[in-house]
Amino acid sequence: MDIDKLLSAAADYGFPMLVSSYLLVRMEGRIEKLSANIEGLTHVLQDRLVMQFPYVQQQ
């Protein structure tokens, strides 16, 4: 593979890989917080369901 093809491949694929890696690192903390909040909301909803319908068995 000559240097022109190598540089062309780096230009074609390097920039999208760099941008996607940057966005993934930047968004990772937000995704983790969102997952934690969803899990907390699930627990709150399950507790309220048990309080309203105590005779329903949980799985």
C-alpha positions as CSV (number, residue, x, y, z in Angstrom):
1,M,0.0,0.0,0.0
2,D,1.6,3.3,-1.0
3,I,1.5,6.4,1.2
4,D,-1.2,8.1,-0.9
5,K,-3.7,5.4,-0.2
6,L,-2.8,5.3,3.4
7,L,-3.3,9.0,3.8
8,S,-6.5,8.8,1.9
9,A,-7.8,6.1,4.2
10,A,-6.8,8.0,7.3
11,A,-8.6,11.1,5.9
12,D,-11.7,9.1,5.0
13,Y,-12.1,7.0,8.2
14,G,-10.0,8.9,10.7
15,F,-12.1,11.9,11.1
16,P,-15.4,10.1,11.6
17,M,-13.7,7.7,14.1
18,L,-12.3,10.7,16.0
19,V,-15.6,12.5,16.2
20,S,-17.5,9.4,17.3
21,S,-14.9,8.6,19.9
22,Y,-15.1,12.2,21.3
23,L,-18.9,12.1,21.4
24,L,-18.9,8.7,23.1
25,V,-16.5,9.9,25.8
26,R,-18.4,13.1,26.3
27,M,-21.8,11.4,26.5
28,E,-20.8,8.5,28.6
29,G,-21.3,10.3,31.9
30,R,-24.7,11.5,30.8
31,I,-25.7,8.0,29.8
32,E,-24.6,6.6,33.2
33,K,-26.6,9.3,35.0
34,L,-29.7,8.6,32.9
35,S,-29.4,4.9,33.6
36,A,-29.2,5.5,37.3
37,N,-32.2,7.8,37.2
38,I,-34.2,5.3,35.3
39,E,-33.3,2.6,37.8
40,G,-34.3,4.8,40.7
41,L,-37.6,5.7,39.0
42,T,-38.3,2.0,38.6
43,H,-37.8,1.4,42.3
44,V,-40.1,4.3,43.2
45,L,-42.8,3.0,40.8
46,Q,-42.5,-0.5,42.2
47,D,-42.8,0.7,45.8
48,R,-45.9,2.8,44.9
49,L,-47.5,-0.2,43.1
50,V,-46.9,-2.4,46.2
51,M,-48.5,0.3,48.4
52,Q,-51.6,0.6,46.2
53,F,-52.0,-3.2,45.5
54,P,-50.4,-5.1,48.4
55,Y,-52.1,-8.3,47.4
56,V,-50.3,-8.5,44.1
57,Q,-47.2,-10.8,44.2
58,Q,-43.9,-9.4,42.9
59,Q,-41.8,-11.5,40.6
